[in-house]
Amino acid sequence: MRRHEVGGAPTDRDAERGWEVARPLGGTSLDGVRMAGYRDRAAAGLDLRVLPQPAVILVIGLGSEPLTVESATGQRPLRSLVAALSPGPARVRGERVECVEVRLSPRAAYGLLGVSPPELDGSITSLADLWGARERRLREQLVEATTWQERLALTDGFLAERAAAAPSMAPEVAAAWDTIVARRGRVRVGDLAASSGWSRKRLRTRFHAQLGLTPKRAAMLVRFDHAVRALCAGESASAVALTCGYADQPHLHRDVAALAGCTPGALVRRLTSAG
């Protein structure tokens, strides 16, 4: 599990750093849901800087000790958590961590979380506060399971049950989000409104109510996510600004500063540092 962010697919570097990583062998049963199991085999400790990304992240802790979440509001021990799309500066720490991590697309999160995305208020929240006794029971079942595949199957089944009774996102909002993702954030809000048949104001209101972000902020987040990946792949800031749809390199710098609190160069060093 990487030091730099909550979420994303496990990588070979995770195993190199002493993390056991397990993925569901048959995939997941729901669209927009990805998951993995993690165990800190080397007892190296967990130190995650949380970055905004176009997904909602659930972490269900299975170890004996809770995770520690550090944010602008202080420190809080949490056995499980949910990180909103744009959670603000935060850090997650832990020792001998063992957990299941679930990555939800905003479309999936809308139905599965059981709360309106704006209620997350751009923060990291206790999953127990959202799901109550159901979260506790799921965590107990995961702890009792003897294999990662059993744990991942339990998590998948739990989410499938929630999905069966989940509300559907408005088709216009879903289509607007899909367009933002397909265009990698390079889209005008006016064009999204025209495609939906709604006014810009109505699209903004409904989009925010169901995703917790405005269309403009969502496009900014998706563009930033692609830019971060390109920067970490070794592309220069000037090339990334051009290929990812920024007006110029200063525009890229402003967005990185706004979302990550540092320069593109500093962000790459943070994300690619070992350990």
C-alpha positions as CSV (number, residue, x, y, z in Angstrom):
1,M,0.0,0.0,0.0
2,R,1.7,3.2,-1.1
3,R,2.8,5.9,1.2
4,H,1.5,8.7,-1.1
5,E,-2.2,8.1,-1.6
6,V,-5.3,6.3,-0.4
7,G,-6.6,4.3,-3.4
8,G,-5.6,3.1,-6.8
9,A,-4.6,-0.4,-7.9
10,P,-1.9,-2.3,-6.1
11,T,1.5,-2.3,-7.8
12,D,4.6,-4.4,-7.8
13,R,6.3,-1.7,-5.7
14,D,3.9,-2.5,-2.9
15,A,5.1,-6.1,-2.7
16,E,8.7,-4.9,-2.9
17,R,8.1,-2.7,0.2
18,G,7.0,-5.7,2.2
19,W,3.2,-5.5,1.6
20,E,1.2,-8.5,0.9
21,V,-1.4,-7.6,-1.8
22,A,-4.4,-9.6,-2.8
23,R,-6.9,-8.9,-5.6
24,P,-10.3,-10.7,-6.2
25,L,-9.5,-13.5,-8.7
26,G,-12.8,-13.1,-10.5
27,G,-13.1,-9.4,-10.3
28,T,-16.0,-7.7,-8.6
29,S,-19.7,-8.1,-9.3
30,L,-20.5,-4.3,-9.5
31,D,-19.5,-1.7,-12.1
32,G,-17.3,1.0,-10.7
33,V,-16.0,-1.1,-7.8
34,R,-12.4,-2.2,-7.3
35,M,-10.9,-3.7,-4.2
36,A,-7.7,-5.2,-2.8
37,G,-6.5,-6.7,0.5
38,Y,-3.3,-5.4,2.1
39,R,-1.1,-6.7,4.9
40,D,2.1,-5.1,6.2
41,R,4.3,-8.2,6.3
42,A,7.5,-6.3,7.0
43,A,5.9,-4.3,9.9
44,A,7.3,-1.2,8.1
45,G,4.3,0.9,9.1
46,L,1.8,2.9,7.0
47,D,2.2,6.6,6.2
48,L,-0.3,7.7,3.5
49,R,-0.7,11.2,2.3
50,V,-4.2,11.5,0.9
51,L,-4.6,13.1,-2.5
52,P,-7.8,14.2,-4.2
53,Q,-8.8,11.7,-6.9
54,P,-11.9,10.9,-8.9
55,A,-13.0,8.1,-6.6
56,V,-14.4,7.5,-3.1
57,I,-12.1,5.3,-1.1
58,L,-13.2,2.9,1.7
59,V,-10.6,1.3,4.0
60,I,-11.8,-1.4,6.4
61,G,-9.2,-2.1,9.0
62,L,-8.7,-5.7,10.2
63,G,-5.7,-5.3,12.5
64,S,-5.7,-5.0,16.3
65,E,-4.9,-1.3,16.3
66,P,-6.9,1.5,14.6
67,L,-5.6,3.7,11.9
68,T,-4.7,7.3,12.8
69,V,-6.1,10.0,10.6
70,E,-4.5,13.4,10.8
71,S,-6.3,16.4,9.2
72,A,-7.0,20.0,9.6
73,T,-9.4,19.2,12.4
74,G,-6.8,17.2,14.4
75,Q,-6.1,13.4,15.0
76,R,-8.7,10.7,15.1
77,P,-8.3,6.9,15.5
78,L,-10.5,5.0,13.0
79,R,-10.9,1.3,12.5
80,S,-12.5,2.0,9.1
81,L,-12.8,5.1,7.0
82,V,-14.3,6.7,3.9
83,A,-12.3,9.3,2.0
84,A,-14.4,11.7,-0.1
85,L,-13.5,12.7,-3.7
86,S,-11.6,15.8,-2.5
87,P,-10.8,15.2,1.1
88,G,-8.4,18.1,1.8
89,P,-4.9,17.7,3.3
90,A,-4.8,14.6,5.4
91,R,-2.5,11.8,6.4
92,V,-3.3,8.2,7.4
93,R,-0.8,6.3,9.7
94,G,-0.8,2.9,11.2
95,E,1.3,0.0,12.5
96,R,1.1,-3.6,11.4
97,V,-1.8,-2.7,9.1
98,E,-4.1,-5.2,7.6
99,C,-7.1,-4.0,5.6
100,V,-9.5,-4.3,2.7
101,E,-9.5,-1.2,0.5
102,V,-12.4,-0.5,-1.9
103,R,-12.3,2.1,-4.6
104,L,-15.7,3.4,-5.7
105,S,-16.5,5.4,-8.8
106,P,-18.7,8.4,-8.0
107,R,-21.6,6.7,-9.7
108,A,-21.1,3.6,-7.6
109,A,-20.6,5.6,-4.4
110,Y,-23.8,7.5,-4.8
111,G,-25.9,4.4,-4.2
112,L,-23.6,2.4,-2.0
113,L,-22.7,4.9,0.7
114,G,-26.2,5.5,1.9
115,V,-25.7,9.2,2.3
116,S,-25.6,12.2,0.0
117,P,-22.0,12.8,-1.1
118,P,-22.2,16.5,0.1
119,E,-22.7,15.1,3.6
120,L,-19.1,13.8,3.5
121,D,-18.1,17.4,3.4
122,G,-14.9,16.8,1.5
123,S,-13.4,14.9,4.5
124,I,-12.3,11.5,5.8
125,T,-15.1,10.0,7.8
126,S,-15.6,7.0,10.0
127,L,-17.3,4.3,7.9
128,A,-19.0,3.2,11.1
129,D,-20.7,6.6,11.3
130,L,-22.2,5.9,7.9
131,W,-23.1,2.2,8.2
132,G,-23.4,1.7,11.9
133,A,-23.8,-1.9,13.1
134,R,-23.6,-3.2,9.5
135,E,-20.0,-1.9,9.3
136,R,-19.1,-3.6,12.5
137,R,-20.6,-6.9,11.5
138,L,-18.8,-6.8,8.1
139,R,-15.5,-6.0,9.8
140,E,-16.0,-8.9,12.2
141,Q,-16.7,-11.3,9.3
142,L,-13.6,-10.2,7.5
143,V,-11.5,-10.7,10.6
144,E,-12.9,-14.2,11.0
145,A,-12.3,-15.1,7.4
146,T,-9.2,-17.3,6.8
147,T,-8.2,-16.2,3.3
148,W,-8.0,-13.0,1.3
149,Q,-10.3,-14.4,-1.4
150,E,-12.9,-15.1,1.3
151,R,-12.6,-11.6,2.6
152,L,-12.8,-10.0,-0.8
153,A,-15.9,-12.2,-1.6
154,L,-17.6,-11.1,1.6
155,T,-16.9,-7.5,0.8
156,D,-18.2,-7.9,-2.7
157,G,-21.3,-9.6,-1.5
158,F,-22.0,-7.0,1.1
159,L,-21.7,-4.2,-1.5
160,A,-23.9,-6.2,-4.0
161,E,-26.7,-6.4,-1.3
162,R,-26.5,-2.6,-0.8
163,A,-26.6,-2.0,-4.5
164,A,-29.8,-4.0,-4.9
165,A,-31.6,-1.4,-2.7
166,A,-29.6,1.6,-3.8
167,P,-31.1,4.7,-5.5
168,S,-30.1,5.4,-9.1
169,M,-28.3,8.5,-10.1
170,A,-30.1,10.9,-12.5
171,P,-29.3,9.8,-16.1
172,E,-28.3,13.4,-16.9
173,V,-25.9,13.6,-14.0
174,A,-24.5,10.1,-14.8
175,A,-24.0,11.1,-18.5
176,A,-22.3,14.4,-17.5
177,W,-19.9,12.5,-15.2
178,D,-19.2,9.9,-17.9
179,T,-18.4,12.6,-20.4
180,I,-16.0,14.3,-18.0
181,V,-14.2,11.0,-17.5
182,A,-14.1,10.1,-21.2
183,R,-12.8,13.6,-22.1
184,R,-10.3,13.4,-19.2
185,G,-11.7,16.6,-17.7
186,R,-11.3,18.6,-21.0
187,V,-14.9,19.7,-21.3
188,R,-16.9,22.9,-20.9
189,V,-19.7,23.0,-18.4
190,G,-21.9,24.8,-21.0
191,D,-21.5,21.8,-23.4
192,L,-22.4,19.4,-20.6
193,A,-25.5,21.4,-19.8
194,A,-26.5,21.5,-23.5
195,S,-26.1,17.7,-23.8
196,S,-28.2,17.1,-20.7
197,G,-31.0,19.5,-21.9
198,W,-30.7,21.3,-18.5
199,S,-29.6,24.8,-17.7
200,R,-26.1,25.3,-16.3
201,K,-27.7,26.2,-13.0
202,R,-29.8,23.1,-12.8
203,L,-27.0,20.8,-13.9
204,R,-24.7,22.4,-11.3
205,T,-27.3,21.9,-8.5
206,R,-28.2,18.3,-9.4
207,F,-24.6,17.3,-10.1
208,H,-23.4,18.7,-6.7
209,A,-26.3,17.0,-4.9
210,Q,-25.5,13.6,-6.3
211,L,-21.7,13.7,-6.5
212,G,-20.7,16.3,-3.9
213,L,-18.8,18.4,-6.5
214,T,-19.7,20.9,-9.2
215,P,-19.1,19.8,-12.8
216,K,-16.3,22.3,-13.0
217,R,-14.6,20.9,-9.9
218,A,-15.1,17.4,-11.1
219,A,-13.4,18.2,-14.4
220,M,-10.6,19.8,-12.5
221,L,-10.2,16.7,-10.4
222,V,-10.2,14.2,-13.4
223,R,-7.7,16.4,-15.3
224,F,-5.5,16.6,-12.2
225,D,-5.6,12.8,-11.8
226,H,-4.3,12.3,-15.4
227,A,-1.7,14.9,-14.9
228,V,-0.3,13.3,-11.8
229,R,0.0,9.9,-13.6
230,A,1.8,11.6,-16.5
231,L,4.2,13.5,-14.2
232,C,5.0,10.2,-12.3
233,A,5.6,8.5,-15.6
234,G,8.4,11.0,-16.3
235,E,6.8,13.5,-18.5
236,S,7.8,17.2,-18.1
237,A,5.5,19.7,-16.6
238,S,5.3,21.6,-19.8
239,A,4.4,18.4,-21.8
240,V,1.8,17.4,-19.2
241,A,0.2,20.9,-19.3
242,L,-0.2,20.6,-23.0
243,T,-1.4,17.0,-23.2
244,C,-3.8,17.2,-20.2
245,G,-5.6,20.3,-21.4
246,Y,-4.2,23.1,-19.2
247,A,-4.0,26.5,-20.6
248,D,-0.3,26.7,-19.9
249,Q,2.3,25.4,-17.4
250,P,1.4,28.0,-14.7
251,H,-2.2,26.7,-14.9
252,L,-1.0,23.2,-14.1
253,H,1.1,24.6,-11.2
254,R,-2.0,26.4,-9.8
255,D,-4.1,23.3,-9.9
256,V,-1.4,21.1,-8.4
257,A,-0.9,23.7,-5.6
258,A,-4.7,23.9,-5.0
259,L,-5.2,20.1,-4.9
260,A,-1.9,18.8,-3.5
261,G,-0.5,21.8,-1.7
262,C,2.9,21.7,-3.5
263,T,4.6,22.1,-6.9
264,P,4.4,19.4,-9.6
265,G,8.1,18.6,-9.0
266,A,7.6,18.2,-5.2
267,L,4.5,16.1,-5.8
268,V,6.5,13.7,-8.1
269,R,9.2,13.4,-5.5
270,R,6.7,12.6,-2.8
271,L,4.9,10.0,-4.9
272,T,8.0,8.2,-6.2
273,S,10.0,8.2,-3.0
274,A,10.8,4.8,-1.7
275,G,9.4,3.4,1.6
